[in-house]
Amino acid sequence: MGVRRFGPGYRRPDHAAGSHGVLSSAIFSNEAAQITEFTVNPQGTYGPLRSAGDVVLIVIEGGGWVITGESQEQLAAGESIHLERLTPYSVAAQELPLRAILIELTPTSVGESIRSIGASDGGEHQ
């Protein structure tokens, strides 16, 4: 067991293609998932990004938009969004910084999760 620190003082500039005004900190990574905490400064953009597995973005402070192709969804603190695998997306902040947790599942873990849910609720999911 080990403590992993993140947040102010632990974030580093994130230079993902097309990104500006972004700081991030890895929280966890293994063969099932990668979890990252990040901030986007006002007028900043994170992305465009794409993940091989499903993505869950959880906004914990501020607000902004998640842009996917031709659509954009406004999100604020206390809201989350699920994006299916291979969906290209970007995250942009409003007037205040946006702080979020990004959970990227590997394709294998997505399938295993669906099978687990199916077994627990008695239904079959394919």
C-alpha positions as CSV (number, residue, x, y, z in Angstrom):
1,M,0.0,0.0,0.0
2,G,1.3,3.5,-0.8
3,V,-0.1,7.0,-0.7
4,R,-0.2,8.8,-4.0
5,R,-0.3,12.6,-3.8
6,F,-2.0,14.7,-6.5
7,G,-3.5,18.2,-6.8
8,P,-1.8,21.5,-6.2
9,G,2.0,21.1,-6.1
10,Y,1.9,17.7,-7.8
11,R,0.5,18.6,-11.2
12,R,2.8,19.0,-14.2
13,P,2.2,20.6,-17.6
14,D,0.3,18.2,-19.8
15,H,1.3,18.5,-23.4
16,A,-1.2,16.2,-25.0
17,A,-1.6,17.1,-28.7
18,G,-3.6,20.3,-29.1
19,S,-3.7,21.0,-25.3
20,H,-2.9,24.3,-23.7
21,G,-3.4,25.6,-20.2
22,V,-3.5,22.1,-18.7
23,L,-1.8,20.6,-15.7
24,S,-2.2,17.0,-14.7
25,S,-1.2,14.4,-12.2
26,A,-1.4,10.6,-12.5
27,I,-3.2,9.0,-9.6
28,F,-3.4,5.3,-10.6
29,S,-2.5,3.1,-13.6
30,N,-2.6,-0.6,-14.2
31,E,-3.8,-3.1,-16.8
32,A,-7.5,-2.3,-16.1
33,A,-7.5,1.5,-15.9
34,Q,-5.7,4.8,-15.8
35,I,-6.9,7.6,-13.4
36,T,-5.7,11.2,-13.8
37,E,-6.5,14.4,-12.0
38,F,-6.2,17.5,-14.2
39,T,-7.0,21.2,-14.4
40,V,-7.8,23.3,-17.4
41,N,-7.2,27.0,-17.0
42,P,-9.8,29.5,-18.3
43,Q,-9.7,29.6,-22.1
44,G,-7.6,26.4,-22.0
45,T,-8.3,23.1,-23.8
46,Y,-7.4,19.5,-23.0
47,G,-7.2,17.5,-26.2
48,P,-8.3,16.3,-28.7
49,L,-8.0,13.0,-26.8
50,R,-9.1,9.5,-27.6
51,S,-9.0,6.4,-25.4
52,A,-9.0,2.7,-26.5
53,G,-11.5,2.0,-23.7
54,D,-14.5,3.8,-22.2
55,V,-13.9,7.1,-20.4
56,V,-15.6,8.6,-17.4
57,L,-14.9,12.3,-16.7
58,I,-15.9,13.6,-13.3
59,V,-15.9,17.4,-12.8
60,I,-15.0,18.3,-9.2
61,E,-14.5,22.1,-9.4
62,G,-15.4,24.8,-11.9
63,G,-17.0,23.9,-15.1
64,G,-16.7,23.9,-18.9
65,W,-17.5,21.8,-21.9
66,V,-16.8,18.4,-23.3
67,I,-16.6,18.6,-27.1
68,T,-17.1,15.4,-29.2
69,G,-17.2,15.8,-32.9
70,E,-20.1,18.2,-33.7
71,S,-21.6,18.3,-30.2
72,Q,-20.7,19.8,-26.9
73,E,-22.0,19.1,-23.4
74,Q,-21.7,21.7,-20.6
75,L,-20.5,20.2,-17.3
76,A,-20.2,21.7,-13.8
77,A,-18.8,20.5,-10.5
78,G,-20.7,17.5,-9.3
79,E,-21.4,16.2,-12.8
80,S,-19.9,13.4,-14.9
81,I,-20.0,12.1,-18.4
82,H,-19.3,8.7,-20.0
83,L,-17.7,8.5,-23.4
84,E,-17.6,5.3,-25.3
85,R,-14.2,4.0,-26.4
86,L,-12.5,5.6,-29.4
87,T,-14.7,8.7,-29.1
88,P,-12.5,11.8,-29.9
89,Y,-13.1,14.5,-27.3
90,S,-11.7,17.7,-25.8
91,V,-12.3,19.4,-22.5
92,A,-12.5,23.3,-22.3
93,A,-12.9,25.5,-19.2
94,Q,-15.2,28.4,-18.7
95,E,-14.3,31.6,-16.9
96,L,-13.0,29.6,-13.9
97,P,-10.5,26.7,-13.9
98,L,-12.0,23.3,-14.4
99,R,-10.7,20.5,-12.2
100,A,-11.6,16.9,-13.0
101,I,-10.8,13.3,-12.6
102,L,-10.4,11.3,-15.8
103,I,-10.9,7.5,-15.6
104,E,-9.8,5.6,-18.7
105,L,-10.7,1.9,-18.8
106,T,-8.8,-0.5,-20.9
107,P,-10.9,-2.4,-23.5
108,T,-10.5,-5.6,-21.5
109,S,-11.7,-4.1,-18.3
110,V,-14.8,-2.7,-20.0
111,G,-15.9,-6.1,-21.2
112,E,-15.2,-7.6,-17.8
113,S,-17.3,-4.9,-16.1
114,I,-20.2,-5.6,-18.4
115,R,-20.0,-9.3,-17.7
116,S,-19.9,-8.6,-14.0
117,I,-22.9,-6.3,-14.1
118,G,-24.8,-8.9,-16.1
119,A,-24.0,-11.6,-13.6
120,S,-25.0,-9.4,-10.6
121,D,-28.4,-8.2,-12.1
122,G,-29.3,-11.6,-13.5
123,G,-29.3,-10.3,-17.1
124,E,-27.1,-11.2,-20.0
125,H,-25.1,-8.4,-21.7
126,Q,-23.2,-9.0,-24.9
